[in-house]
Amino acid sequence: MQKVFDFSLKAFLLLSPVFTFRDYLPSFARSLFFICGSLVIFGVSLMCKQKRELSNKWVSAFFLLSLLPVFFNNDNFFYFWGSMYGFFYVLCGIILFRTVVCYSENISQYLKPIVIICLANIVLSSCQLFGYDFFWNKTSAFNPICGFFESPSQLGQYSAMSVPVLFFLNPFLAIVPIISLFLSKSITPIVSLFFGTLFFGWQLKKKLLVVLALIVFITIGIFNFSYVKRKWYTRPIMWEKTLMAAIEKPFVGWGYGSFDSVVVKTEARTGKIINPGAFNDYFHTAQELGFSVLVAVGMFFIGLFKKIKRKDLLSICLATSIIIVLVNMSGQALIRHASVSGTVIVLLALLYVKINDEVMI
């Protein structure tokens, strides 16, 4: 049954970024797939022999603290069940993380679907570059390049975190997601890849790599300063608004799904209320669930990264992917997109396994 589990997990990694269903919006269809896929993998795992235990007080604290807002800030029956619906996504993420930690083996086999998605993205992105889109059925040359994702930012996020994974399998493969990353023209993932490269070079003691990363980053920043400024002008505004709202209720937050009603932006000329998003997963989480959840998450990552072995290339590559994700989350919504978050959770679980256990590569 282990082969069935391995197949299920690889199928999840292959389908979660591209899944569509009937006339559903892709974001909704992929959210449903994330929930159902996590539960299916859990169900299959019950037929397998458990490889290891998951015992981590910070994961437990995150789970319990995420449950608390369900019982606060909900004045009636409707809002209670609305919060339960929001918490259910968190629950499925924890189930997926625990299942992968307890039942995965031969880590490198789970990375191959990511290669397939990156190759497929580069094909579709190239078609979109020349005004043809066989997936989204768009033919205008002015449509953004997004690959199989709903937005260029999601394409950039997935591509950036895939670079270290593909580098581990074959250094030449890393070129594929780098190309799709720059085709997306999404600034935050490019910045996050820069920080990931610094972490990678520091771990392997490659000073030349760190210097080259700095030169490339500064050069790109100089020649694209106006574009970066235009793309980032709303972020400080929304960061301040979201953080101020979070400070008002620092312990349990405003509750799941409260962002739209609590944090808004009013357009100066028309007075129309618009909501461009928090542009920061940490502030958004603090606003909805409180700062205590962030403390639990921070302590988990501190404990995890302390155990990284500098001579273990797989651990460093997986850790670099997670560093890229963590940096990206400070400038965009990432973990809330089901098309990206499923892969993030699996990579995090595989990193946890590799660091805490001797697993065959």
C-alpha positions in Angstrom: 0.0 0.0 0.0 3.0 2.3 0.3 3.1 2.5 -3.5 -0.6 3.7 -3.5 0.3 6.4 -1.0 3.3 7.5 -3.0 1.2 7.6 -6.1 -1.6 9.6 -4.3 0.9 12.2 -3.0 2.6 12.6 -6.4 -0.8 12.9 -8.1 -1.7 15.6 -5.5 1.4 17.6 -6.3 0.8 17.2 -10.0 -2.9 18.2 -10.1 -3.2 20.8 -7.3 -1.6 23.7 -9.4 -3.6 22.9 -12.5 -6.9 21.4 -11.4 -10.1 22.8 -12.9 -13.7 21.5 -12.7 -16.7 22.3 -14.9 -17.8 26.0 -14.6 -16.2 26.6 -11.2 -13.7 29.4 -10.8 -10.2 27.9 -10.8 -9.5 29.3 -7.3 -12.6 27.6 -5.9 -12.0 24.4 -7.8 -8.4 24.2 -6.5 -9.5 24.9 -3.0 -11.9 22.0 -3.2 -9.2 19.9 -4.6 -6.8 20.9 -1.8 -9.4 19.8 0.8 -10.4 16.6 -0.9 -6.9 15.7 -1.9 -5.6 16.2 1.7 -8.3 13.9 3.0 -7.8 11.3 0.3 -4.1 11.1 1.1 -4.9 10.8 4.8 -7.4 8.0 4.0 -4.9 6.1 1.9 -2.3 6.5 4.7 -4.5 4.6 7.1 -3.8 1.4 5.0 0.0 1.9 5.3 2.5 1.2 8.0 3.4 4.4 9.8 7.1 5.3 9.3 7.5 7.9 12.1 5.6 10.0 14.7 5.0 13.7 14.6 5.5 15.2 18.0 6.0 19.0 17.9 4.5 21.3 20.5 4.6 24.3 18.2 2.5 22.5 15.6 0.1 21.6 18.4 0.0 25.2 19.6 -0.6 26.5 16.0 -3.6 24.1 15.7 -5.2 25.0 19.0 -4.6 28.7 18.6 -6.1 28.6 15.1 -9.2 27.0 16.6 -9.7 29.7 19.2 -11.0 32.5 16.9 -13.9 30.2 15.9 -15.4 30.7 19.3 -14.7 34.5 19.5 -16.0 37.4 17.4 -19.0 35.3 16.3 -22.3 36.8 17.5 -24.6 34.3 15.9 -25.0 30.9 14.4 -24.2 32.0 10.8 -20.8 33.5 11.7 -19.9 30.5 13.8 -20.2 28.1 11.0 -18.6 30.6 8.6 -15.5 30.6 10.9 -15.6 26.8 11.1 -15.5 26.7 7.3 -12.3 29.0 7.4 -10.8 26.8 10.1 -11.4 23.7 8.0 -8.8 24.8 5.5 -6.3 25.1 8.3 -7.3 21.6 9.6 -6.8 20.1 6.1 -3.4 21.7 5.9 -2.3 20.2 9.2 -3.7 16.8 8.2 -1.7 17.0 5.0 1.5 18.0 6.8 1.1 15.2 9.5 0.3 12.6 6.9 3.4 13.4 4.7 5.6 13.5 7.8 4.4 10.2 9.1 4.1 8.1 5.9 6.5 9.5 3.3 9.7 7.8 2.2 12.3 8.2 -0.6 11.9 11.9 -0.7 13.3 12.6 -4.2 10.4 10.7 -5.9 7.9 13.3 -4.7 9.9 16.1 -6.3 9.4 14.8 -9.9 5.8 16.2 -10.3 7.1 19.6 -9.6 9.5 19.2 -12.6 6.5 18.3 -14.8 4.5 21.4 -13.6 7.5 23.7 -14.2 8.0 22.3 -17.7 4.3 22.6 -18.5 4.4 26.2 -17.2 7.3 27.2 -19.4 5.4 25.8 -22.5 2.2 27.6 -21.7 4.0 30.8 -20.6 5.9 30.9 -23.9 2.6 30.5 -25.8 1.1 33.4 -23.7 4.1 35.5 -24.5 3.2 35.3 -28.2 -0.5 36.0 -27.6 -1.8 32.4 -27.6 -3.3 30.6 -24.6 -4.5 27.1 -25.0 -5.4 26.7 -21.3 -7.3 29.9 -20.5 -8.6 30.4 -24.0 -7.2 33.9 -24.3 -5.8 35.2 -27.5 -4.9 38.8 -26.7 -1.3 39.7 -26.7 -2.0 42.0 -23.7 -3.0 39.3 -21.3 -0.6 38.7 -18.5 1.7 35.7 -18.5 0.4 33.4 -15.8 1.0 29.9 -17.0 -1.5 27.5 -15.4 -2.2 29.8 -12.5 -4.8 32.5 -12.1 -2.3 35.4 -11.9 1.3 36.2 -12.7 2.1 36.5 -9.0 1.1 32.8 -8.4 3.2 31.7 -11.4 6.1 33.6 -9.9 5.6 32.2 -6.5 5.5 28.6 -7.7 8.5 29.1 -10.0 10.6 30.8 -7.4 10.1 28.1 -4.8 10.7 25.3 -7.4 14.2 26.6 -8.4 16.1 24.9 -5.5 14.0 21.7 -5.9 14.9 21.4 -9.6 18.5 22.4 -8.8 18.8 19.4 -6.5 17.5 17.0 -9.2 19.7 18.5 -11.9 21.3 22.0 -11.8 20.4 22.6 -15.5 16.7 22.1 -14.7 16.7 25.1 -12.4 16.8 27.3 -15.6 13.2 26.3 -16.4 11.5 27.9 -13.4 13.8 30.9 -13.5 12.6 31.6 -17.0 9.0 31.4 -16.1 9.7 33.5 -13.0 11.0 36.4 -15.1 8.2 35.9 -17.7 5.7 36.5 -14.8 7.2 39.9 -14.1 6.2 39.5 -10.5 8.6 41.4 -8.3 8.1 39.8 -4.9 9.0 36.2 -6.0 12.1 37.6 -7.8 13.1 39.3 -4.5 12.4 36.2 -2.5 14.5 34.1 -4.9 17.4 36.5 -4.3 17.1 36.0 -0.5 16.9 32.2 -1.1 20.1 32.4 -3.1 21.8 34.2 -0.3 20.7 31.5 2.2 21.8 28.7 -0.2 25.2 30.3 -0.8 25.7 30.9 3.0 24.8 27.3 3.9 27.2 25.9 1.3 29.8 28.6 2.0 29.8 29.7 -1.6 30.9 33.3 -1.3 31.1 33.8 -5.1 27.4 32.8 -5.4 26.4 35.3 -2.8 28.4 38.1 -4.6 26.9 37.2 -8.0 23.4 37.2 -6.5 24.0 40.7 -5.0 25.3 42.0 -8.4 22.3 40.6 -10.3 19.8 41.8 -7.8 21.2 45.4 -7.7 21.4 45.5 -11.5 17.8 44.4 -12.0 16.7 46.9 -9.3 18.5 49.8 -11.0 17.1 49.2 -14.5 13.6 48.4 -13.3 13.2 50.9 -10.4 10.2 52.7 -11.9 8.4 49.4 -12.6 9.0 48.2 -9.0 7.8 51.5 -7.5 4.6 51.3 -9.6 4.0 47.7 -8.5 4.6 48.3 -4.8 2.9 51.6 -4.2 -0.2 50.1 -2.5 1.7 47.7 -0.2 2.8 50.1 2.6 -0.8 51.5 2.7 -2.4 48.0 3.2 0.4 46.9 5.5 -0.3 49.8 7.8 -4.1 49.3 7.7 -3.9 45.5 8.3 -1.3 45.9 11.1 -3.4 48.6 12.9 -6.5 46.3 12.7 -4.4 43.4 14.1 -3.1 45.5 17.0 -6.7 46.3 18.0 -7.3 42.6 18.7 -3.9 41.1 19.2 -4.8 37.8 21.0 -7.5 36.1 18.9 -7.9 38.5 16.0 -11.1 39.5 14.3 -11.9 36.0 13.1 -11.8 34.0 9.9 -12.9 35.9 6.8 -13.0 39.3 8.6 -10.5 41.0 6.4 -13.0 42.4 3.9 -15.1 44.0 6.5 -12.3 45.2 8.8 -9.5 46.3 6.4 -10.6 48.4 3.4 -9.1 51.0 1.2 -11.1 54.0 -0.2 -10.2 55.3 -3.6 -9.4 59.0 -3.2 -11.2 60.4 -6.2 -14.4 58.3 -6.5 -14.8 57.3 -2.8 -15.3 53.7 -4.0 -14.3 51.1 -1.5 -11.8 48.7 -2.9 -9.8 45.8 -1.4 -6.5 45.1 -3.1 -5.5 42.6 -0.3 -3.2 42.7 2.6 -0.1 41.9 0.5 1.4 40.2 3.6 0.3 36.8 4.9 1.8 37.5 8.3 -0.2 40.7 8.9 -3.3 39.1 7.4 -3.0 36.1 9.7 -2.4 38.4 12.7 -5.5 40.4 11.8 -7.7 37.3 11.5 -6.2 35.0 14.1 -4.0 37.1 16.4 -0.3 37.4 17.0 -0.1 34.3 19.2 -0.5 32.1 16.0 2.5 33.9 14.5 4.6 33.3 17.6 3.8 29.5 17.4 4.7 29.5 13.7 7.9 31.5 14.3 9.1 29.1 17.1 8.4 26.1 14.8 10.6 27.5 12.1 13.4 28.6 14.5 13.5 25.0 15.9 13.5 23.5 12.4 16.2 25.6 10.8 18.5 25.1 13.8 18.8 21.4 12.8 19.8 21.9 9.2 23.0 20.0 8.3 25.3 22.1 6.0 26.6 19.1 4.2 23.2 17.7 3.3 22.3 19.2 -0.2 18.7 17.9 -0.1 18.0 19.6 3.3 19.6 22.8 2.1 17.6 22.8 -1.2 14.3 22.1 0.6 15.1 24.7 3.3 15.9 27.3 0.5 12.5 26.7 -1.1 10.9 27.3 2.3 13.0 30.5 2.8 11.8 31.7 -0.6 8.2 31.0 0.5 8.6 32.8 3.8 10.1 35.9 2.2 7.4 35.9 -0.5 4.7 35.8 2.2 5.9 39.2 3.5 5.0 40.9 0.2 2.1 38.9 -1.2 -0.7 36.5 -0.3 0.8 33.1 -1.0 -0.3 30.5 1.5 -4.0 31.4 0.9 -3.8 30.3 -2.7 -4.6 26.6 -2.9 -2.8 26.2 -6.2 0.5 27.0 -4.4 -0.1 26.2 -0.8 -0.5 22.4 -1.3 3.0 22.2 -2.7 4.3 24.4 0.0 2.9 22.2 2.8 4.3 19.1 1.2 7.8 20.6 0.8 7.7 21.8 4.4 6.7 18.3 5.6 9.5 16.7 3.5 12.0 19.2 5.0 10.8 18.3 8.5 11.3 14.6 7.7 14.7 15.0 6.2 16.0 17.1 9.1 14.5 15.0 11.8 14.9 11.5 10.4 17.3 9.4 8.3 15.4 8.8 5.1 16.6 7.2 1.9 17.0 9.7 -0.9 
